[in-house]
Amino acid sequence: MIRTYLVMVLALAACGKKDDKPAAGGDKDKPAAAAPAGDDKKLKVGLSIKTDGEVGEGMSPEGNMITGGTSGAFTVEPDKTPMTADEIKKDAADNKPKDLKVDTLADGFIVTYVNTGSAGDNFWVDARRKIGGKAIRCSSTVSSADQQAAVVAACKSIH
């Protein structure tokens, strides 16, 4: 019995503990503003992105999926179904969003929010930008606030 208990305690300790320290200048559940990690990498849309992930084939022939790195997985592709921030917010209503925010950029916007599904919290990003005459969409649903912040930083880095 004691042996089983010790094995369980050691296994739990090996899994690690979530750091309860708040991000610099903020709430422990909210990541600090992230700078994009990694190097500039070419995208099929004719632009570049700063990411520490691998740039691969996307779901559309003109897009890329970025995987790995601090951001998890996200896509960058031509924006073939342009939407306003208000339209995206309306679509998000079905997901019962929490912390819905619109970050207005000089060349577009980024909508972020969190919803809770059967597997826990989902962190959404939907960025729409027009860069050099090209309408692009950078989007993802990831599993942590840190990944969401990394996706936002990468989407903002597109040039």
N, C-alpha and C positions, 0 to 999 in steps of 0.2 A: 504494500500500500504506500509506504513512504517512498519507495523507489519510483513508483508510478507518479506520485506527486512531484518528486524532484525532476523527473524527466519533463513533465508538463511545465513546471516553472522555468526550466532551462530553455525549453522550446519557445515559450512566450518571450523570454528575455532576448533570445536570438532574433526574434521577429522585429525587435526594435520598438521604440515608443515614439509616438508623434511628439515633436518638439512643441511645447506649449508657449514658447516665447513668441511674442508678436513680431511681425515683419517690421523692419525699420520704419518707425514713425506710424505704425498702424495696428490694426486689429489682427489677432492671431489667425483668423480665418480668411483674411484678405491679404494677398501677396503685395509686396512692395512693387512699385512701378519697375517693370523689367526692361532692361536694355536688351536688344536682340543679341543672342549668343551665336558665335560661329563666324563663318566667312561668307562673302558674296558668292552666290551661285546663280547660274543662268536658268531662266524659266522659258517654257515653250511660247509664252505670250510675248516674248521679245524683251522682257524686263529682267531684273535681277532681284534677289532676295537675300537678306542676311539671316542665315540659319545654321545651327549645328546638326540639323537632321540631314538625311539623305534625300536628294531630289530625284524622284522616279516618275514613272508613267502615272498619269491620272486616269480618272474614270472616263473623261472625255478625251478625244484625240488631241485637242489643243491645250489640255491642262496638265498639271503636275500634282502628284501627291508627295508630300514631304512627310517622312516617317523617322522615328527615332529622335534622339536628342531631347532637349528639355521640354519641347512642345507636344510630344506625342505625335499624332498624325493629323494633318490638315491638307486642304486642297487649295490650289490657286488655278483659276481658269478664266477664260473670257466670260464676262457677265452677259449671258444670253437672255436672261429674264430680269432686266433691271427693275428694282423695287426701291421705293423711298423708305426712309427709316420708319415712318408711320405705318407703311404696309407690312414691314417686317415685324413691328411691334404687334400689329393686329394678328398676323399669322402665329406669333409666339403665344398669344392668349390661350390657345388650345393646350399649351404645355404648362399652364399655370405658373408663369415665370416669377421668380424672386430676384430682387436686385437688378432689375432691367435698367440698363444704361445705354445712352447714345453718346458716343464720342465723336463730335464733329471735327473733321479734318479739312484742310484747305482744298482737297481734291475729292472729298467724299465723306464717309462716316463708318463707324464700327458700332454694331449693336452687340451687347453682351448681356447674358442673364444666366440664371441657374434654375433648374427644375429638378424635382425629385421623382425618380422613376422606380421601378421594381428592384433595380440593382443599386439604388442610392442616388446621390446627386450627380447631375450632368451639367457641365459648364459649356455654354454655347457661345460661339463667336460667328458673326456674319458681317464681314467688311465689304463695302462696295466703294471702289475708287475709280477715278478716271485719270490715267497717267499717260502723258504724251499722246493723247487722243485715243487711248485704249481703255475700254471699260473692263475692269476685272473684278472678280469676286474671290475673296480669301475667306474660307470658312471651315468650321470644325465643331465637333462636340467631343469634349475631353472629360477626363475623370477627376481633375483637381483644379483648384484655383491657381496654383502655380503653373500648370500646363496652359490654362486659359490666358494667363498673363504673358506667357512665352509666345503663344499664337498671336495675341494682339501685337506684341512687340515685333514679331516677324512680319505680320501683315502691314504694319506701319513702315517697315524698312524697305518695302518694295519700291524700286526705282528703275 
